[in-house]
Amino acid sequence: MQTDLLKAKAVLEEGGIILFPSDRGWCLGCDAANPKAIKRIHGLFPETDIFKMQVLLETDARMEQYAENVPEVAWELLQVSDKPLTLIIPGAKNLAENLLYADGSVAFRIANDNFSRNLIQRFKRPLAHYTPKINHKAIVLFDEIPAEWSDAVDYVVKNSQPGRNQSGTSSVIKLGVSGEIQILKK
């Protein structure tokens, strides 16, 4: 895992894209502050819309570095969630503009696996995170990754971590400035 962490970090620092395993399956990642790298992911998957990309953080405490004001209810939701949770929070900052929604908000998710958390911690910045799907399902096994995906990125993490419990889905909740809650996906 150490070799993968070092190589993936180096690629991210150069503005590249990686293919790596997360708690939701295999996904693409790049520096969340690098608009060119984010544009490359959009180019690889033309159907990718802004609503499918998220900012992946290693800890919930880091949300405050990338959102103007994290509503109090966000902390409560993260405490009680028993599955991956994506929170759309208004007033994003310090992120590439092409990662933000039209209203300036952004989708955050906290990494729930060791590789992602360690990578983000070493990189010292969040990842723009996209989980491509085949037939509406995330890719869980390394052998299921289409060759065109691995050929299109700058580095493929070799640590496939087979047998992990990957859900492939997350709940999505949009929060308003005053803490209003809108459930977009259970």
Secondary structure, DSSP 8 states (H G I E B T S, - for coil): -HHHHHHHHHHHHTT--EEEEETTEEEEEEETT-HHHHHHHHHHSTT--GGGEEEEESSGGGHHHHBS---HHHHHHHHH-SS-EEEEESSB-SS-GGGS-TTS-EEEEE--SHHHHHHHHHHTS-EEEE--EETTEE--SGGGS-HHHHHHSSEE-S---TT-------EEEEE-TT--EEEEE-
